[in-house]
Amino acid sequence: MPQSRQVGSMQIYGAPYSLGKSHRRVVVVCVVWVSLSIWAPLHVYCQIPSTAGQVWKTYDISPFVKVAGVGSEEHVVHWILQQTGYEKWHGKHAASLSASGAKLSCYHTPDMQTKVAEVVERFTADVALPHRFQIRVIGIGSVRWRQQASETMTAMPTATAGVQAWVVPRENSAELISRLLARNDVEELPVGPVFAANGVPATLSGVRERSYIQDITINSSLPNGWQPLSATCREGLSVDVQPLVSLDGELVDMVLRCRIDQIERMASVSVAVPVGNRPDVKLEVPQISAVRIGERFRWPVSRTLVIGLGLVPWPVPGQNKAASAGLFTEIKRSDAIVVIEPRLRNKVPQQSAMPPSDLGWMESLSYCSLSRRHQHSD
């Protein structure tokens, strides 16, 4: 058995002299390994590289999360990445950004920490009475409304081909919207105007799924030896808007994402089943027109922002003027417009209720792509 002796406050273990040298070495090695297994977790820490002078900081985001709801910390993380650039977090120097429901943790250079702190403050300042924004999506059959409204609109730069943006004085925006909604060729997204809180994304969407026969599958266990293979494709429009007011309350930064998918037609083809009595089966191939838009804007909080998405597919049933509101039977294009009107902090509006619809309108899947492109495929 190993022998021990007390030296001060330490207990030293050793092997008895009756054992051979090889056995004593084995006992000493085992004792050393046991000691290291106890000591190492308490005294050895992983050293994070700080080749660029990175520092670790945490920020309290609980005030925003309490108001915006569970999971809203991801909005802070996404905005930081958008404002600072995704490449800044995946370079040659170690960096980290994460958030829980109460705090945001960041490991980066002091300069980047300053930027992160500014973004966090924009989310957490005065959260009890946040700024709000009224958002509505309108489709107009003709582009001539632009000529009539040009006197009150000031153009803003955009990055996507075909997309235009303007700011309108608040005293003129209500009149502009009234004139647009009074047109005979106008349709508004059935959800109506939606209110977004500061820093929280709002989604206006109308999507339906359409089933079709995509292929056939051979299965010997079935009576006929085969069965049709069904598939679904989504058709509709989704606009996602995330506004955030500057610390001085004078400007609004906003990220807009738009996704439109319209089924123009179903191309059919007949194929012969290679088993049984070899019947002909009609398969379908969807021809889809798709639009993807991602833009960022900054404009004065005292102005209304009007964004023209261009003549894009409008897979929306007519709730205002069209006679048949129940089917996506009319393949058309509209001059789609997104209107964002900032509201004063001390006037909290009530969100409009979603009108009933027989189409099964549902919330679209989240669309997080920020690629600035405009696609159309025939």
Residue pairs with C-beta under 8 A, 6 or more apart in sequence:
1 16
2 13
2 14
2 15
2 16
2 27
2 31
3 13
3 14
3 15
3 16
4 11
4 12
4 13
4 14
5 11
5 12
5 14
6 12
13 31
14 24
14 27
14 28
15 23
15 24
15 27
15 28
19 27
48 54
48 56
48 94
48 107
49 93
49 94
50 94
51 92
51 93
51 94
52 93
52 109
53 109
53 110
54 93
54 94
54 95
54 107
54 108
54 109
55 107
55 108
55 109
55 110
55 113
56 105
56 106
56 107
57 105
57 106
57 107
57 113
57 116
57 117
58 103
58 104
58 105
58 106
59 103
59 104
59 105
59 106
59 116
59 117
59 120
60 102
60 103
60 124
61 73
61 76
61 99
61 102
61 103
61 104
61 120
61 123
61 124
62 101
62 102
62 103
63 124
63 127
64 72
64 73
64 76
64 123
64 124
64 127
64 199
65 72
65 73
65 101
65 102
66 127
67 127
67 128
67 130
67 197
68 75
68 127
68 197
68 199
68 200
70 101
72 200
73 99
73 100
73 101
73 104
74 99
75 123
75 199
75 200
75 201
75 242
76 99
76 104
76 119
76 120
76 123
76 199
77 97
77 98
77 99
77 104
78 368
79 119
79 123
79 199
79 242
79 244
79 255
80 97
80 115
80 116
80 119
81 89
81 97
82 255
82 296
82 370
83 115
83 119
83 253
84 112
84 115
84 116
88 95
88 108
88 112
89 95
89 97
89 108
93 109
94 107
95 107
95 108
95 112
96 105
96 106
96 107
96 108
97 104
97 105
97 106
97 107
97 108
97 116
98 104
98 105
99 105
104 116
104 120
106 112
106 113
106 116
108 116
118 247
121 247
122 199
122 244
122 245
122 246
122 247
123 198
123 199
123 244
125 247
126 345
129 345
129 346
129 348
130 197
130 198
130 199
130 345
131 197
131 198
131 243
131 245
131 249
131 301
131 342
131 343
131 345
132 195
132 196
132 197
132 198
132 342
132 343
132 345
132 348
132 349
133 195
133 196
133 198
133 202
133 241
133 243
133 252
133 340
133 341
133 342
133 343
134 193
134 194
134 195
134 339
134 340
134 341
134 343
134 349
135 193
135 194
135 195
135 196
135 202
135 204
135 239
135 241
135 338
135 339
135 340
135 341
136 177
136 188
136 189
136 192
136 193
136 194
136 204
136 338
136 339
137 188
137 189
137 204
137 237
137 239
137 336
137 337
137 338
137 339
138 180
138 181
138 186
138 187
138 188
138 189
138 336
138 337
138 339
139 186
139 187
139 188
139 189
139 314
139 316
139 334
139 335
139 336
139 337
140 180
140 183
140 185
140 186
140 334
140 335
140 337
141 185
141 186
141 332
141 334
141 335
142 185
142 335
143 311
143 335
145 179
145 180
145 183
145 335
146 308
146 335
148 179
149 176
149 179
152 168
152 169
152 172
152 176
153 166
153 167
153 168
153 176
153 306
154 166
154 167
154 168
155 164
155 165
155 166
156 165
156 166
156 167
156 297
156 299
156 305
157 165
158 164
158 165
158 295
159 295
159 296
159 372
160 293
160 294
160 295
160 372
160 373
160 374
161 374
162 309
162 310
162 311
162 374
163 293
163 295
163 307
163 308
163 309
163 310
163 374
164 307
164 308
164 310
165 295
165 297
165 305
165 306
165 307
165 308
166 305
166 306
166 308
167 299
167 300
167 303
167 304
167 305
167 306
168 176
168 303
168 304
168 305
168 306
169 302
169 303
169 304
170 302
170 303
170 304
170 341
173 304
173 306
173 339
173 341
176 306
177 339
180 186
180 337
181 188
181 320
184 321
185 321
186 320
186 321
187 314
187 316
187 318
187 319
187 320
187 321
187 322
187 334
188 319
188 320
189 204
189 206
189 237
189 239
189 316
190 206
190 316
190 317
190 319
190 354
190 355
190 357
190 361
191 204
191 205
191 206
191 352
191 354
191 355
191 361
192 352
192 353
192 354
192 355
193 352
194 202
194 204
194 351
194 352
195 202
195 343
195 349
195 350
195 351
195 352
196 202
196 241
196 242
196 243
198 243
198 244
198 245
199 242
199 243
199 244
200 242
201 240
201 241
201 242
202 240
202 241
202 242
203 238
203 239
203 240
203 241
203 363
203 364
203 366
204 238
204 239
204 241
205 236
205 237
205 238
205 239
205 361
205 362
205 363
205 364
206 236
206 237
206 238
206 316
206 359
206 361
207 234
207 235
207 236
207 237
207 238
207 361
207 362
207 363
207 364
208 234
208 235
208 236
208 328
208 359
208 360
208 361
208 362
209 232
209 233
209 234
209 235
210 232
210 233
210 234
210 235
210 263
210 286
211 230
211 231
211 232
212 230
212 231
212 232
212 233
212 266
212 284
212 286
213 228
213 229
213 230
213 231
213 281
213 282
213 283
213 284
214 229
214 230
214 231
214 283
214 284
215 228
215 229
215 283
216 226
216 227
216 228
216 229
216 271
216 273
216 281
216 283
217 226
217 227
217 228
217 229
218 225
218 226
218 274
218 275
219 225
219 226
219 227
224 275
224 276
225 275
225 276
226 273
226 275
226 276
228 281
233 261
233 263
233 286
233 288
234 261
234 364
235 261
235 262
235 263
235 288
235 315
235 328
236 260
236 261
236 315
236 316
236 364
237 258
237 259
237 260
237 314
237 315
237 316
237 336
238 258
238 259
238 260
238 364
238 367
239 256
239 257
239 258
239 338
240 256
240 257
240 258
240 366
240 367
241 254
241 255
241 256
241 257
241 338
241 340
242 254
242 255
243 252
243 253
243 254
243 340
243 342
244 252
244 253
244 254
245 251
245 252
245 253
245 301
245 342
246 252
246 253
249 301
250 300
250 301
251 298
251 299
251 300
251 301
252 297
252 298
252 299
252 300
252 301
252 305
252 342
253 296
253 297
253 298
254 296
254 297
254 298
254 305
254 340
255 294
255 295
255 296
255 370
256 293
256 294
256 295
256 296
256 297
256 307
256 338
257 293
257 294
257 367
257 368
257 369
257 370
258 291
258 292
258 293
258 294
258 309
258 338
259 291
259 292
259 293
259 364
259 367
260 289
260 290
260 291
260 312
260 313
260 314
260 315
260 336
261 288
261 289
261 290
261 291
261 313
261 315
262 288
262 289
262 290
262 313
262 314
262 315
262 331
263 286
263 287
263 288
263 315
263 328
264 287
264 288
264 289
264 331
264 378
265 287
265 331
266 284
266 285
266 286
266 287
267 284
267 285
267 286
267 287
268 282
268 283
268 284
268 285
269 282
269 283
269 284
269 285
270 280
270 281
270 282
270 283
271 280
271 281
271 283
272 278
272 279
272 280
272 281
273 279
273 280
273 281
287 378
288 377
289 313
289 376
289 377
289 378
290 375
290 376
290 377
291 309
291 312
291 313
291 374
291 375
291 376
292 369
292 371
292 373
292 374
292 375
293 309
293 372
293 373
293 374
294 369
294 370
294 371
294 372
294 373
295 307
295 372
297 305
297 307
299 305
301 342
302 342
303 342
304 339
304 340
304 341
304 342
305 339
305 340
305 341
306 337
306 338
306 339
307 337
307 338
307 339
307 340
308 335
308 336
308 337
309 335
309 336
309 337
309 338
310 335
310 336
310 374
311 333
311 334
311 335
312 333
312 334
312 336
313 331
313 332
313 333
314 332
314 333
314 334
314 336
315 328
317 324
317 325
317 326
317 327
317 328
317 357
317 359
318 324
318 325
319 325
319 355
319 357
322 330
324 330
325 358
326 358
326 359
343 349
354 361
